[in-house]
Every structure is written in structure tokens, then in C-alpha cells.
């Protein structure tokens, strides 16, 4: 029994190119390792078998910015680390996305002093904020799913203009 018999008279199946590209982008994101503090432990446990980020197409965390399109900033960012964070973000290929994981990455957390960046959005544009100190792996998975919904609604012309 061939595919013709199973499909019947459905004919040709069409789909918009934009939706196919966004589907591929959402289901094959490669996150970059950027764990700076206690949130990194929770980020690593998201990859473990209990939470299994592989079901979202994130088989492994990439150590290189040139191989990744998602930066998960997990933990506090010091002023000395800021230029390094920006350089790694600039080396990532377009399109690229950023998740600020935890209170320290989102707004400085309990560290209200001159040495800690009060929100990573001062350095790189952030797409999704994940709250908590430290946020549970479930919260990061929810942030990933929120980012996937955002990517599904993007237009191809948005990236062509950049």
C-alpha cells in the first residue's frame, strides 16, 4: 500500500514558507552555555533526564557562540563580564535570542552595588525573562516555551531588515 492510497484525493499539501522556517527555528534551538552563578545548576538540571530539554530540540548546550542561536544568561553579570557577554552575543549568527534566567540576570537580584550589572538588558537585548532566585527547571522550560511562541509569530521580513 503506497502513500497514494493512504492520502486518497487530498492532492498537494501547501504551507507558508514563513511558518516552515519558524517551525524549524523553534524545534532546533541550540543554547549556549553561559552559567555564571547558582542559576546555572538549575539550567544544567533542565538538560537532565527528569526534565529533558531534548524534547524541545535542545539536545546539548553548545560551548561556542558560532554554533548557537539562544543565549541563556543564568546568574549575576559583573561589570567585568559585561564586555565578554556582549562579544559572545555579537559572535552568534542571526537570528539569535536571549533568555535572562533568574533575578540576578533580570534586575541585579539582591546585589545592588556598583560591581553587578542591574539587568542584563543593559548589555544585550532580552527576549524572555525567567523569574526566581534561583528559578526551578520548570520555570526555564516555561520560558523556553514562551520564546518558542514568540518565534512562531515572527515574520521573515523582520530578520531581513536587520
Secondary structure, 3 states (H helix, E strand, C coil): CCHHHHHCCCCCCCCCHHHHHHHHHHCCCCEECCECCCHHHHHHHHCCCCCCHHHHCCCCCECCHHHCCEEEEECCCEHHHHHHHHHHHHHCCCCCEEEEECHHHHHCCCCCCCCECCCHHHCCCCCEEECCCCCCHHHHHHHHHHHHHHHHCCCHHHHHHC
